[in-house]
Amino acid sequence: MHLVFVGRVIGNLLQPELEELIRERKFNELREILCEFPVMDLAEIFTDISPGDEAVLLRILPHKVAADVFDHLGLDDQEKMLHALGNEEVALILNDLPPDDRTALLEEMPAAATQKLLNLLSAEERKIAVDLLGYPKDSIGRRMTPEYVAIQKNWTVQDVLAHLRKVGREREMLNQMYVVDEHGHLVAMARLRDVVVSDPSTPVASMLIEEVFSLHATDDQEAAVTAFKKYDQTMLPVLNSQHILVGVVTVDDVLDVAEKETTEDIQKMGGMEALDAPYLKIGLFSMIKKRAGWLAVLFVGEMLTATAMGYFESELEKALVLSLFVPLIISSGGNSGSQATSLVIRAMAVRDVRLRDWWKVMRREVMAGFSLGCVLALIGLMRILLWPNREKVYGQHYVLVAITVASSLIGVVMFGSLAGAMLPFLLKRLGFDPAVSSAPFVATLVDVTGLIIYFSIAYQILHGTLL
Amino acid sequence: MHLVFVGRVIGNLLQPELEELIRERKFNELREILCEFPVMDLAEIFTDISPGDEAVLLRILPHKVAADVFDHLGLDDQEKMLHALGNEEVALILNDLPPDDRTALLEEMPAAATQKLLNLLSAEERKIAVDLLGYPKDSIGRRMTPEYVAIQKNWTVQDVLAHLRKVGREREMLNQMYVVDEHGHLVAMARLRDVVVSDPSTPVASMLIEEVFSLHATDDQEAAVTAFKKYDQTMLPVLNSQHILVGVVTVDDVLDVAEKETTEDIQKMGGMEALDAPYLKIGLFSMIKKRAGWLAVLFVGEMLTATAMGYFESELEKALVLSLFVPLIISSGGNSGSQATSLVIRAMAVRDVRLRDWWKVMRREVMAGFSLGCVLALIGLMRILLWPNREKVYGQHYVLVAITVASSLIGVVMFGSLAGAMLPFLLKRLGFDPAVSSAPFVATLVDVTGLIIYFSIAYQILHGTLL
């Protein structure tokens, strides 16, 4: 026996060897090598070679193994593979794919290709596939499989085991089995673990769980993520709008959804639209479009800084030294705002912070902003007061300039923390996604306000000396 | 029967009613109400009431249910509850907790409290708890439970089922069962689903899987997250350094780890140290400390902008109009850098982008940066050329100023995109966490360089007219 440890080395190591065997058409030798690897590692090997070679290798594998490997490939690799394979091979693989994974593949394809692939399915599988594709995009229905195990209330453990021996092989998940009434309504659930630890003569009724957590097929997939986290289950039943049990969703399908959601959040927090595709896969033009929109909006917002600077132009003329600290002061506000907004958006996403906590968050950020502002003010003070040639660089009133900069830092950092923390609440309250409150968004807001704070304080402190 | 749907309403709805019953000491009525709810919802109800009331409710519940509800509370609620309960009640609950959840609770407590709690455990449970706490913090050992099911190679399906009926009730997860040799080494695995769909007389040997994916107890918990995603399993066996099977890890424990990791990434990307605690739970001073460090570092870096501005002071004196666009130009570089760095860090985290892809990413970002720069340049050009009173605000050479600003925008946005995209690669190559390449970090880098780009271009274009 050999143990296989986690790591992405197998594909890279074998790649040259496999490619040589393919070129030399040593297919028997290839099959022998490939059959030694578990399916997961085969899928990894396939990811690292060219689509043409992938198709060759898939043909070499025994049919059951080939379908299993295909199921574990990424959607992109699956799509490429379908193009490289013949209709007959595609039909074999598609009919064998679990219905939920098949929906994921079909929904990625262009409409014409989807239709062509549906035609390759057997009548029974086609009906399942068409039903699942009928649910809205991003709904739970699209991630579900109708292959659950139904049991009867009056069975014993022995009956359940006999039933599993008959139908279990074709079901994806056996962890939960369901009892439905004559209308198809979900009545109760039995856990496989309770069944297998009980005596064969035990009536199933004694282990039925009547409080069944369930999902709605048309609900957003995010609801499923929340439910799995909350209920600690590995599968959940799915009902349609008439409360009829139509399928099950498993936790592994939801892991991907959760990951995709977080990616979208992070991209929005970075100041752009969510890409909806892996970075290296999305077309360059599509990516630029998703980034240009927000960048242009922020740019137009940031133009207000030029207006603000223009408004204070006479002050700048009298005290050019003030302009030296403009980038330093506005960026400090932006940085503290970026911290606060990242903290609050993430805390909202993992439900550590709710809408009703806005007051608590505000109090915390006022105090945090003040303390952080004081830290930076102290560094800024020292920088100016202890600088060599300070009188030459900052003029004879360098002490007043230092006090102006330090006071502005406290004000700007406080405003940055507060704006960064409150903006996600405001957005959420208005029904927008709080993640839109990106670091660049907050920075732009704080830049304009920061300039006004800075020049107002400067006017107060330097009035009569420099101004 | 009643179906329970996902949502956080139960606690809030019931809270006043429950509190009144507690005040009136109507404990029988309380028990009746509580016993109607499934464990998960009870845990939710408990989260929303005061710790004192929680302890009262927990005492009312049947002992088994109480332990189960306790297991589903958050770590903070568990800690508070332990303080509110008597030693005897704590002992009952702690001895009943699954070993992995108990480790999670014990490692959160101060050392003295942990010792006190360990003393409340039975000899057997104490040995398990001490063993698990012996693994390094954040290692897989800390998230594992030793309660797996061991089977013999020469058994039949009937033997396995008989064994499960004997020991299965006390095991957390039955989905995989393991065969070990006389040295305790893991030899093979059988899946429960294969066992239950097979005829009772089938030898287990026919369904043993010899390629078992396993984890090491001392490995970082991130390795477990990666393995579960890759191998599509709900549980994985854990080996010690002598390759002896010491326990199992289940996917639900790892969901939390994955979420915590992403939170850390997002906080680092926001420009601070990871908080290691929920936003509303961490002490104000600890939070300020985690934020002040990076904020001060960025501030010191940003001071270079004051130096750069000072270096160009004579240019500013001659053409004060240049100062008006300083915030606009440097912030555009920062924003495009924030986009690029967020994209690349996330793509690295979900393994869409690897170290070896740096060249592909660089080419993409040069093109994206140039295009995005052109978009902003165009908006900037129009802003200056079409502004009312443009000659009064920007002087007689306003066309040259517009060209300066537009060219600088292209340069700065290109540099921002490139720096933002490459910095995570550099950090990762040097062995640091790429998420440290935060939006504020990139912005600071781009601010200083952006000023130099801006003034250099201004010197070239305005030399002989304004400068």
Interface residues (C-beta under 8 A of the other chain):
Chain A: M1 H2 L3 V4 F5 V6 F37 P38 M40 E44 H72 L161 L164 R165 G168 R169 L174 N175 L186 V187 A188 L192 R193 V196 V197 S198 D199 E210 E211 V212 F213 S214 L215 H216 A223 T226 A227 F228 K229 K230 Y231 D232 T234 H243 V251 D252 L255 A258 E259 T262 T263 D265 I266 Q267 M269 G270 G271 M272 L275 P278 Y279 L280 K281 L284 M287 I288 R291 A292 W294 L295 A296 L298 F299 V300 E302 M303 T305 A306 M309 G310 E313 L316 E317 L320 S323 L324 F325 V326 P327 L328 I330 S331 S332 G334 N335 S336 S338 Q339 T341 S342 L343 V344 I345 R346 A347 V350 D352 V353 D357 K360 V361 R364 M367 A368 S371 L372 V375 L376 I379 G380 R383 V393 V413 S438 A439 P440 A443 T444 D447 L451
Chain B: M1 H2 L3 V4 F5 V6 F37 P38 M40 H72 L161 L164 R165 G168 R169 L174 N175 L186 V187 A188 L192 R193 V196 V197 S198 D199 E210 E211 V212 F213 S214 L215 H216 A223 T226 A227 F228 K229 K230 Y231 D232 T234 H243 V251 D252 L255 A258 E259 T262 T263 D265 I266 Q267 M269 G270 G271 M272 L275 P278 Y279 L280 K281 L284 M287 I288 R291 A292 W294 L295 A296 L298 F299 V300 E302 M303 T305 A306 M309 G310 E313 L316 E317 L320 S323 L324 F325 V326 P327 L328 I330 S331 S332 G334 N335 S336 S338 Q339 T341 S342 L343 V344 I345 R346 A347 V350 D352 V353 D357 K360 V361 R364 M367 A368 S371 L372 V375 L376 I379 G380 R383 V393 V413 S438 A439 P440 A443 T444 D447 L451
